Structures are given as C-alpha cells and as structure tokens.
Amino acid sequence: MPAYHRRFVDATVLPKSLSEADVELCFSLSAADVAALRQGFNAKHRLAAALQLVVLRATGRPLDKVSGVPRALMAGLTRSLDLQVPSIATLRALYTRRRTLFEHQAWAREASGLAPPDDRIFDELVRALKALSASAADLDELVVYAANWLFDRSCLLPSERSLRDMGRTAFADVQEAAVAAIKRDVSAGELRVALAAVRAKRRGRAGGTVFEWLKGGPGKPGQTTITELTEKIAHLKSLRVHTWNLEAISSSRMRAYARAIEARPPAQTAKLIDDTLLLELASFLRVKLLDLTDDLVYTAGRRFNDLKRQATSKVVGTQAKSAATLLERQEEIRTLVHAPGMTAEEKIDALKHLLPLADKKQPATRAALVREALVDDAVRVASLVNSLADLDVRGTGSQRSTIRTAPAGRQRTGPTGRRPRGCCSGRSWSTARRSRRSPSRMSMRSSGSLPRRPRVGADRDITSVGRRSGGRSRGRSARRRCGSRS
C-alpha cells in the first residue's frame, strides 16, 4: 500500500475536490522551483510550466495525460508565483502552440529528475512482478505496485495498458502453477461431481441453483441463520471440500479466483475453458467453506450471548422477587418474636413451622443461577450446541486435544433433566482442572477451518454453560474445577 503523500502516483484524473492541504503536500513549489521558473520563463508561460512540473512530480505522468486542473491547484500555484488566477484553466487555453507544450514537458522532466525507463529497468520490473504475483489479490494491485516501483527509481510511467500487460504476463505463470496444484491435489472426479452439484436446481419455493444458494450471505443472528449455515457447511462437506489440500495457492489468490466466478454471469462462466473453470470453482468452494465456518462461529457466539443475557435478566428478576419475599419473611419473624402472650416453646414451634428444615438451600452465586436458568431453557441451548456438533474440531501437530469424543450411539440432543450441581460430565475434578489450565485450548483449530474451538462441545453437560462470575466469591474455585466457563 503506497504512502498517503503518494496517492496521486499513476493518476490520470485529478479530483476536482482537491483540498489546499493536498496541494501543500503533493503539488507545492519550493523556493528553488520558483527561482528556476522566474529565470527560465516569462510571466505568460510561467504558470503553464509550473503546472507541468508539479503534476509530473506527483503523478509520474505529463500533464497532457492528466485531464482537468482543480481550482485549488491553480490557486496555490498562482499564489506561489504572484500571478493572477486565469479564468479558464485548460491545456488549450494555456498552450496556443503545440511546440511550447513539448518544450515545457522536456523542461519538467529535467527539473524533476524523471527519465523514461530502459530495458534493464523493465527486466527488473518483470522479475519483481513475478515475485509479487504469487501473493497479489488482483491485477490492480500489481499495476499499483509497478507504478510505485518505477516512481521509486525516478522513471516516467509508461501507459496504463503497458503496465497491465506486464501484470497479466506475471499472473499467467501463477495461474498455471495453481491449475497444476489443483490437478495434483484434487481428484478430477470430485471436481466434476462438485461442478454438477453447484449447477443443480434446488427444491422448494426458493428455487434457484445451489451456486446461488451458496453465494447468499448470512441473515440476522438467530437460530434460523445458524441452521442455514450448518446446512451449507454440511453440503460442502458432502462434496469433500474440507479434504482438498490447496495450500499451494495463496489465500489472496484463492479469494481472487472465488470473487471472479462469483461476480461473473453464469452464461459467461460456462464459456470458460475447463482448467480455469475448475480452478475458480475449487477456490470458490474452499473459500466459501472457510467463510461459512467463520460466520457460524460468530453467529453462534452472538446467539449464546443473547441466551445468556436473557437468562441473566430472568435471574435478576427472580432475585428481586426473592428480596421482596425475604423482607416479608423478616417482618413475619420480627412480629412472631416480639408477639406478647406466647411462651418461648410456642415461638420456637412457630418459627420451625415458618422456616421448615426441608426448605434449606445452599447459597448460590449469580453465575450458578444463570446456569440453572440456561438449563431451564434446554431446548434452545441444545439447538445451539447441536448446530456446532458437526464441526470437526481437533488439534494439530503436537497439540494435546482436550475435546472428548462422544461415545458411539450417543444422541446429539441435550439433556432433558437437570444434572446435580457440580457434575463434571464424567470427568474427575482433577482432570477438569488440568484441562482448564491447559494452554493448548487457545490454539485449537478445526480441520473444517474453524478458527477457534467452541466453548461448549456436544458431549459437555449443559449445566456447564454460562460465564464464570468475575467476583471473588467463595464458589469460584469449585466452578473452575467443574469447568463452568461458558
């Protein structure tokens, strides 16, 4: 990305809204420039020569290739040269003779130090473009890089068509290598099956093709959107897209191929040669699997936050009612204790009746109450957890996986009843505590491109859902041992 003060390099049109700050930064004249202009040109041609100089320095192209002169630029130059602003600022008004234009351009090239590139410079540029083409996103990025590369070496910029032709030549080698990688790492049968699958028509009222269905973006965060994302991921996995090894193609180039087939009309896509079509199709399906997985994890996180917020609101309301009930009970106890005409034994019997032993409850923290509220909302929580169960989350390399594989034949649905408080879903407290402290949890990645493992797995108990309270409560260590972090 070029620097801010070089954003006009290779520009053929200057913005009419050019500000005074832009003129001061990119189109200003130094004291030496003003002295050279006053010495070499009379007052009639001084402004035209100054325009040629500042435009050539800022864009790398002469003024006859740049259309339009902004008013702010004319005002800044006339102020520096102590001249009046002309009423009409066009090349035809500034130059009545073509020869004068050529003389001013030759002087501007000499004063700016820019020279036409020779064959050696072009050969170096071609090698630099080939090195960059492996990671460049599109042709425009190569053109911008080539223009700034030549500008750094004080070279006049050739025509835009010449720069684009050099960029296309550099991209040709990269595309050949990408096609070879597709043929080597992905079987032709899987690609043909995937091509037929994306062209197939979808059933239902929505209609359209599978390709159009996959192109659609996610809706607003909710269980419906999560279900749709899960269906798309399952469809791509049925085509074995998650097993394709496309590491030989850079991520930027893969996304560029995906954007190309996504933006092109289907009629033009059908006219592509087989190699280009299969390359763009494989890139589109792989990129789409990555994006869908990211969208699923993000939407699931939003959904979980919504469920937790609703559970927290419910707990806050329950605690407010409990506080009111506690005040009423306290008033009843005070009235009973100070009641006249009752013996001590009668008061004790009345207190026992008012506070029965069976109603004794352990003091619960806010996090524990939120978890209980989430257990009461088991249907929605189980739907969310089951949506993430199809993601194949695993460690790579020497990482120690902390995700337990669900036993064979176990149903994916959540529990229908409560588990005892403190249950660790079959794990011992020491094992749960060690896995909580394991640093490998933060570096887990999914083979299905999951960027980070979900907090809740399909085999985890639903009572472990809920964020651990940040307060220093007495039950904090117990919750940590039981894995109560959401």
C-alpha positions as CSV (number, residue, x, y, z in Angstrom):
1,M,0.0,0.0,0.0
2,P,1.6,3.3,-1.1
3,A,2.1,6.1,1.4
4,Y,-0.6,8.8,1.8
5,H,1.6,11.5,0.2
6,R,2.0,9.3,-2.9
7,R,-1.7,8.5,-3.5
8,F,-1.6,10.5,-6.8
9,V,1.1,8.3,-8.4
10,D,-0.2,6.9,-11.8
11,A,-3.3,9.1,-11.6
12,T,-4.8,10.2,-14.9
13,V,-7.6,12.3,-13.4
14,L,-7.1,14.8,-10.6
15,P,-10.1,15.2,-8.2
16,K,-12.0,18.4,-8.5
17,S,-12.3,18.5,-4.8
18,L,-8.6,18.7,-4.3
19,S,-8.0,20.5,-1.0
20,E,-5.4,23.1,0.0
21,A,-3.8,20.5,2.3
22,D,-3.3,18.2,-0.7
23,V,-1.8,21.0,-2.8
24,E,0.5,21.9,0.0
25,L,1.6,18.2,0.5
26,C,1.8,17.0,-3.1
27,F,1.8,19.9,-5.5
28,S,3.8,22.6,-3.8
29,L,6.7,24.6,-5.3
30,S,9.9,25.1,-3.4
31,A,11.9,28.3,-3.4
32,A,14.4,26.8,-5.9
33,D,11.5,25.9,-8.2
34,V,10.1,29.4,-8.1
35,A,13.5,30.9,-8.8
36,A,14.0,28.5,-11.8
37,L,10.6,29.3,-13.2
38,R,11.2,33.1,-12.9
39,Q,14.6,32.7,-14.6
40,G,13.6,30.4,-17.4
41,F,10.1,31.6,-18.4
42,N,8.3,34.9,-18.8
43,A,5.1,35.7,-16.9
44,K,2.9,34.4,-19.7
45,H,4.3,30.8,-19.7
46,R,5.4,30.6,-16.0
47,L,2.1,29.1,-14.7
48,A,1.9,26.5,-17.5
49,A,5.5,25.3,-16.8
50,A,4.8,25.2,-13.1
51,L,1.7,23.0,-13.8
52,Q,3.8,20.6,-15.8
53,L,6.4,20.4,-13.1
54,V,4.1,19.7,-10.1
55,V,1.8,17.3,-12.0
56,L,4.8,15.3,-13.3
57,R,6.3,15.1,-9.8
58,A,3.0,14.0,-8.2
59,T,1.7,11.5,-10.8
60,G,4.7,10.4,-12.8
61,R,2.9,11.4,-16.0
62,P,3.0,14.6,-18.1
63,L,0.1,17.0,-18.0
64,D,-1.3,16.0,-21.4
65,K,-2.1,12.6,-20.0
66,V,-3.9,14.1,-17.0
67,S,-7.3,15.6,-17.6
68,G,-8.6,18.5,-15.6
69,V,-6.8,21.0,-13.4
70,P,-8.5,21.6,-10.0
71,R,-9.2,25.1,-8.9
72,A,-7.3,24.7,-5.6
73,L,-4.2,23.7,-7.6
74,M,-4.4,26.7,-9.8
75,A,-4.9,29.0,-6.8
76,G,-1.9,27.5,-4.9
77,L,0.5,27.9,-7.9
78,T,-0.6,31.4,-8.7
79,R,-0.1,32.4,-5.1
80,S,3.4,31.0,-5.1
81,L,4.3,32.8,-8.3
82,D,2.5,36.0,-7.5
83,L,0.2,35.7,-10.6
84,Q,-3.5,36.1,-11.2
85,V,-5.7,33.0,-11.5
86,P,-6.8,32.5,-15.1
87,S,-10.5,32.4,-15.8
88,I,-10.1,29.2,-18.0
89,A,-7.6,26.6,-16.8
90,T,-7.3,24.1,-19.7
91,L,-4.4,22.9,-21.9
92,R,-5.9,24.6,-24.9
93,A,-6.1,27.9,-23.0
94,L,-2.6,27.6,-21.6
95,Y,-0.9,26.5,-24.8
96,T,-1.6,28.1,-28.1
97,R,1.4,26.4,-29.7
98,R,2.0,22.6,-29.5
99,R,5.7,23.2,-29.6
100,T,5.5,25.2,-26.4
101,L,3.8,22.2,-24.7
102,F,6.7,19.9,-25.7
103,E,9.3,22.4,-24.5
104,H,7.6,22.7,-21.1
105,Q,7.4,18.9,-20.7
106,A,11.1,18.4,-21.6
107,W,12.0,21.1,-19.0
108,A,9.8,19.5,-16.4
109,R,11.4,16.1,-16.9
110,E,14.8,17.5,-16.5
111,A,13.8,19.6,-13.4
112,S,12.0,16.7,-11.7
113,G,14.8,14.1,-12.5
114,L,12.4,11.6,-14.1
115,A,13.5,9.7,-17.2
116,P,12.0,7.0,-19.4
117,P,12.8,3.5,-18.2
118,D,15.2,1.4,-20.3
119,D,15.3,-2.3,-21.0
120,R,17.2,-3.1,-17.8
121,I,14.6,-1.4,-15.7
122,F,11.8,-3.2,-17.4
123,D,13.5,-6.6,-16.9
124,E,13.9,-5.9,-13.2
125,L,10.2,-4.8,-13.0
126,V,9.1,-8.1,-14.7
127,R,11.0,-10.1,-12.1
128,A,9.6,-8.1,-9.3
129,L,6.0,-8.5,-10.6
130,K,6.5,-12.3,-10.9
131,A,7.7,-12.4,-7.3
132,L,4.7,-10.4,-6.1
133,S,2.1,-12.2,-8.3
134,A,2.1,-15.2,-6.0
135,S,0.5,-13.3,-3.2
136,A,-1.2,-10.4,-5.0
137,A,-5.0,-10.3,-4.9
138,D,-5.8,-9.0,-8.3
139,L,-4.3,-7.2,-11.4
140,D,-5.0,-3.8,-10.0
141,E,-2.6,-4.5,-7.1
142,L,0.1,-5.4,-9.5
143,V,-0.4,-2.2,-11.5
144,V,-0.2,0.0,-8.4
145,Y,2.9,-1.9,-7.3
146,A,4.5,-1.5,-10.8
147,A,3.7,2.3,-10.9
148,N,5.2,2.9,-7.4
149,W,8.2,0.7,-8.2
150,L,9.1,2.8,-11.3
151,F,8.4,6.0,-9.4
152,D,10.8,5.0,-6.7
153,R,13.5,4.7,-9.4
154,S,12.8,8.1,-10.9
155,C,11.3,6.7,-14.0
156,L,8.5,8.1,-16.2
157,L,5.5,5.8,-16.0
158,P,4.5,4.1,-19.3
159,S,1.0,3.8,-20.4
160,E,-1.5,2.0,-18.2
161,R,-2.0,-0.6,-20.9
162,S,1.7,-1.5,-20.8
163,L,1.6,-1.9,-17.0
164,R,-1.5,-4.1,-17.2
165,D,0.1,-6.3,-19.9
166,M,3.1,-6.9,-17.7
167,G,0.8,-7.7,-14.8
168,R,-1.2,-10.2,-16.9
169,T,2.1,-11.9,-18.0
170,A,3.2,-12.3,-14.4
171,F,-0.3,-13.7,-13.4
172,A,-0.2,-16.2,-16.2
173,D,2.7,-18.2,-14.6
174,V,0.9,-18.1,-11.2
175,Q,-2.3,-19.4,-12.7
176,E,-0.5,-22.2,-14.5
177,A,1.0,-23.2,-11.2
178,A,-2.4,-23.0,-9.5
179,V,-4.0,-25.2,-12.1
180,A,-1.2,-27.7,-11.7
181,A,-1.7,-27.8,-8.0
182,I,-5.5,-28.4,-8.4
183,K,-4.9,-31.3,-10.8
184,R,-2.3,-32.7,-8.4
185,D,-4.0,-32.4,-5.1
186,V,-7.7,-32.7,-6.0
187,S,-9.1,-35.6,-8.0
188,A,-10.9,-34.8,-11.2
189,G,-13.9,-36.9,-10.3
190,E,-14.5,-34.9,-7.1
191,L,-14.3,-31.6,-9.1
192,R,-16.8,-32.9,-11.7
193,V,-19.2,-34.0,-9.0
194,A,-18.8,-30.6,-7.3
195,L,-19.4,-28.8,-10.6
196,A,-22.6,-30.8,-11.3
197,A,-23.8,-30.3,-7.7
198,V,-23.4,-26.4,-7.8
199,R,-25.3,-26.2,-11.1
200,A,-28.2,-28.3,-9.9
201,K,-31.5,-26.8,-9.1
202,R,-32.8,-26.5,-5.5
203,R,-36.1,-27.8,-4.4
204,G,-38.7,-25.8,-2.6
205,R,-40.3,-22.4,-3.1
206,A,-37.0,-20.5,-3.0
207,G,-35.8,-22.2,-6.2
208,G,-32.5,-21.2,-7.9
209,T,-29.3,-23.2,-8.2
210,V,-27.1,-24.5,-5.4
211,F,-24.4,-22.0,-6.6
212,E,-26.8,-19.0,-6.0
213,W,-27.8,-20.5,-2.6
214,L,-24.1,-20.8,-1.5
215,K,-23.4,-17.2,-2.6
216,G,-26.1,-15.8,-0.4
217,G,-24.8,-14.1,2.8
218,P,-25.9,-14.9,6.3
219,G,-29.1,-13.3,7.8
220,K,-29.5,-11.7,11.1
221,P,-28.1,-13.6,14.1
222,G,-30.6,-16.3,15.2
223,Q,-31.2,-20.0,15.2
224,T,-32.7,-19.9,11.7
225,T,-29.4,-18.4,10.3
226,I,-27.4,-20.9,12.3
227,T,-29.4,-23.8,10.8
228,E,-28.9,-22.5,7.3
229,L,-25.2,-22.0,7.8
230,T,-25.0,-25.6,9.2
231,E,-26.8,-26.9,6.1
232,K,-24.4,-25.1,3.8
233,I,-21.4,-26.4,5.6
234,A,-22.8,-30.0,5.6
235,H,-23.4,-29.7,1.8
236,L,-19.9,-28.6,1.2
237,K,-18.5,-31.4,3.3
238,S,-20.6,-33.9,1.4
239,L,-18.7,-32.8,-1.7
240,R,-15.4,-33.4,0.3
241,V,-14.3,-29.8,0.1
242,H,-12.8,-30.0,3.6
243,T,-10.4,-32.7,2.4
244,W,-8.9,-30.6,-0.5
245,N,-5.4,-29.5,0.0
246,L,-5.0,-26.1,-1.6
247,E,-2.0,-24.9,0.4
248,A,0.0,-24.3,-2.8
249,I,-2.4,-21.4,-3.7
250,S,-2.1,-18.3,-1.6
251,S,-5.1,-17.1,0.3
252,S,-5.3,-13.8,-1.6
253,R,-5.2,-15.6,-5.0
254,M,-7.7,-18.1,-3.9
255,R,-10.1,-15.4,-2.9
256,A,-9.5,-13.5,-6.1
257,Y,-10.5,-16.7,-8.1
258,A,-13.5,-17.0,-5.9
259,R,-14.6,-13.4,-6.5
260,A,-14.2,-13.9,-10.2
261,I,-16.6,-16.8,-10.6
262,E,-19.0,-15.2,-8.1
263,A,-19.2,-11.9,-9.9
264,R,-19.3,-13.4,-13.4
265,P,-22.7,-14.2,-15.0
266,P,-23.4,-18.0,-15.3
267,A,-23.6,-17.7,-19.1
268,Q,-20.0,-16.4,-19.3
269,T,-18.8,-18.9,-16.7
270,A,-20.0,-21.7,-18.9
271,K,-17.7,-20.4,-21.7
272,L,-14.5,-20.8,-19.7
273,I,-12.0,-23.5,-20.5
274,D,-12.0,-26.5,-18.2
275,D,-8.8,-25.6,-16.4
276,T,-9.9,-22.1,-15.5
277,L,-13.4,-23.2,-14.6
278,L,-12.3,-25.9,-12.2
279,L,-9.6,-23.7,-10.7
280,E,-12.2,-20.9,-9.9
281,L,-14.8,-23.5,-8.8
282,A,-12.4,-25.2,-6.3
283,S,-11.3,-21.8,-5.0
284,F,-14.9,-20.7,-4.6
285,L,-16.0,-23.8,-2.7
286,R,-12.9,-23.8,-0.4
287,V,-13.2,-20.0,0.4
288,K,-16.9,-20.4,0.9
289,L,-16.3,-23.2,3.4
290,L,-13.9,-21.0,5.4
291,D,-16.2,-18.1,5.4
292,L,-19.3,-20.1,6.3
293,T,-17.4,-21.7,9.3
294,D,-16.4,-18.2,10.5
295,D,-19.9,-17.0,10.1
296,L,-21.3,-20.0,12.0
297,V,-18.9,-19.5,14.9
298,Y,-19.6,-15.7,15.0
299,T,-23.4,-16.2,14.8
300,A,-23.3,-18.9,17.4
301,G,-21.4,-16.6,19.7
302,R,-24.0,-13.9,19.2
303,R,-26.8,-16.4,19.8
304,F,-25.1,-17.6,23.0
305,N,-24.7,-14.1,24.3
306,D,-28.4,-13.5,23.6
307,L,-29.4,-16.6,25.6
308,K,-27.1,-15.7,28.4
309,R,-28.4,-12.1,28.5
310,Q,-32.0,-13.4,28.7
311,A,-31.1,-15.9,31.4
312,T,-29.3,-13.1,33.4
313,S,-32.3,-10.9,33.1
314,K,-34.5,-13.7,34.3
315,V,-32.2,-14.3,37.3
316,V,-32.2,-10.6,38.1
317,G,-36.0,-10.6,38.2
318,T,-36.0,-13.7,40.3
319,Q,-33.5,-12.2,42.8
320,A,-35.6,-9.0,43.1
321,K,-38.7,-11.1,43.9
322,S,-36.6,-13.1,46.4
323,A,-35.5,-10.0,48.1
324,A,-39.1,-8.8,48.5
325,T,-40.1,-12.2,49.8
326,L,-37.1,-12.1,52.2
327,L,-38.3,-8.8,53.6
328,E,-41.8,-10.1,54.2
329,R,-40.4,-13.2,55.9
330,Q,-38.2,-11.0,58.1
331,E,-41.2,-8.9,59.1
332,E,-43.1,-12.1,60.0
333,I,-40.2,-13.3,62.1
334,R,-39.9,-10.0,63.9
335,T,-43.7,-10.0,64.6
336,L,-43.5,-13.5,65.9
337,V,-40.5,-13.0,68.1
338,H,-42.0,-9.9,69.8
339,A,-45.5,-11.3,70.0
340,P,-46.9,-10.9,73.5
341,G,-48.7,-13.8,75.2
342,M,-46.6,-16.6,73.7
343,T,-44.1,-18.8,75.5
344,A,-40.6,-19.5,74.2
345,E,-41.6,-23.0,73.2
346,E,-44.6,-21.7,71.3
347,K,-42.4,-19.2,69.5
348,I,-39.8,-21.9,68.6
349,D,-42.6,-24.2,67.2
350,A,-44.0,-21.2,65.2
351,L,-40.5,-20.4,63.8
352,K,-40.0,-24.1,62.9
353,H,-43.3,-24.0,61.0
354,L,-42.3,-20.7,59.3
355,L,-38.8,-21.9,58.4
356,P,-39.0,-25.7,57.7
357,L,-35.8,-27.7,57.5
358,A,-36.8,-29.1,54.1
359,D,-36.6,-25.6,52.5
360,K,-32.9,-25.3,53.4
361,K,-31.0,-24.3,50.3
362,Q,-27.3,-23.7,49.7
363,P,-26.4,-20.1,48.9
364,A,-25.9,-19.8,45.1
365,T,-23.9,-17.2,43.2
366,R,-25.1,-15.2,40.2
367,A,-23.3,-17.5,37.8
368,A,-24.8,-20.6,39.3
369,L,-28.3,-19.1,39.0
370,V,-27.6,-18.2,35.3
371,R,-26.6,-21.7,34.6
372,E,-29.8,-23.0,36.2
373,A,-31.8,-20.6,34.0
374,L,-30.0,-21.9,30.9
375,V,-30.8,-25.5,32.0
376,D,-34.5,-24.5,32.1
377,D,-34.1,-23.2,28.6
378,A,-32.6,-26.5,27.4
379,V,-34.5,-26.6,24.1
380,R,-32.9,-23.5,22.6
381,V,-29.5,-24.2,24.2
382,A,-29.4,-27.7,22.9
383,S,-30.3,-26.5,19.4
384,L,-27.4,-24.1,19.5
385,V,-24.9,-26.8,20.8
386,N,-26.1,-29.3,18.3
387,S,-25.5,-26.8,15.5
388,L,-21.8,-26.8,16.4
389,A,-21.6,-30.6,16.8
390,D,-20.9,-31.2,13.1
391,L,-17.7,-29.1,13.1
392,D,-14.8,-31.4,13.3
393,V,-12.7,-29.7,16.0
394,R,-9.3,-31.2,16.6
395,G,-5.7,-30.3,17.5
396,T,-2.8,-30.3,15.0
397,G,0.8,-31.4,15.4
398,S,1.9,-31.8,18.9
399,Q,-1.1,-30.1,20.5
400,R,-2.9,-32.1,23.2
401,S,-6.6,-32.2,22.4
402,T,-8.9,-31.5,25.3
403,I,-12.1,-32.4,23.4
404,R,-13.6,-35.8,24.3
405,T,-15.1,-37.8,21.5
406,A,-18.7,-38.6,22.1
407,P,-19.4,-42.4,22.6
408,A,-20.9,-44.3,19.8
409,G,-24.6,-44.3,19.5
410,R,-25.0,-41.3,21.8
411,Q,-27.7,-38.9,20.8
412,R,-26.9,-35.3,19.9
413,T,-29.9,-33.9,21.8
414,G,-29.3,-32.1,25.0
415,P,-30.3,-33.5,28.4
416,T,-34.0,-33.4,29.3
417,G,-33.4,-33.1,33.0
418,R,-31.1,-31.4,35.4
419,R,-27.8,-32.8,36.5
420,P,-26.7,-32.4,40.1
421,R,-24.8,-29.2,40.7
422,G,-21.1,-29.7,40.4
423,C,-21.3,-32.6,37.9
424,C,-18.4,-32.7,35.6
425,S,-19.9,-34.9,32.8
426,G,-17.9,-38.0,33.7
427,R,-14.6,-36.3,34.3
428,S,-12.9,-36.2,37.6
429,W,-12.3,-32.8,39.2
430,S,-8.5,-33.0,38.9
431,T,-8.8,-33.9,35.2
432,A,-11.3,-31.0,34.6
433,R,-9.0,-28.6,36.4
434,R,-5.9,-29.6,34.4
435,S,-7.8,-29.3,31.1
436,R,-9.0,-25.8,32.2
437,R,-5.4,-24.7,32.7
438,S,-4.1,-26.3,29.6
439,P,-2.7,-23.7,27.2
440,S,-3.4,-25.9,24.2
441,R,-7.1,-24.9,24.4
442,M,-6.4,-21.5,23.0
443,S,-4.5,-22.9,19.9
444,M,-7.1,-25.4,18.8
445,R,-8.1,-25.3,15.1
446,S,-10.6,-27.2,13.1
447,S,-9.9,-29.2,10.1
448,G,-13.1,-27.7,8.7
449,S,-11.4,-24.2,9.1
450,L,-12.9,-23.5,12.5
451,P,-10.7,-20.6,13.7
452,R,-11.3,-21.4,17.4
453,R,-12.9,-24.3,19.2
454,P,-16.4,-23.6,20.6
455,R,-16.7,-23.3,24.4
456,V,-19.3,-26.0,24.6
457,G,-19.0,-29.4,22.9
458,A,-21.7,-31.9,22.0
459,D,-20.6,-34.2,24.8
460,R,-20.4,-31.4,27.5
461,D,-23.1,-31.1,30.1
462,I,-25.5,-28.3,29.5
463,T,-25.1,-27.2,33.1
464,S,-21.6,-26.1,32.4
465,V,-22.9,-23.3,30.1
466,G,-22.6,-19.8,31.4
467,R,-19.8,-17.4,32.0
468,R,-17.9,-17.6,35.2
469,S,-18.5,-14.7,37.5
470,G,-15.7,-12.2,37.8
471,G,-16.3,-11.6,41.5
472,R,-14.3,-13.1,44.3
473,S,-17.0,-15.4,45.5
474,R,-16.5,-18.5,47.7
475,G,-17.7,-20.8,45.0
476,R,-15.2,-19.6,42.4
477,S,-12.7,-22.4,42.8
478,A,-15.5,-25.0,42.7
479,R,-16.8,-23.6,39.5
480,R,-13.3,-23.6,38.0
481,R,-12.9,-27.3,38.9
482,C,-16.2,-28.1,37.3
483,G,-15.5,-26.3,34.1
484,S,-18.3,-23.8,34.4
485,R,-16.8,-21.3,32.0
486,S,-19.0,-20.6,29.1
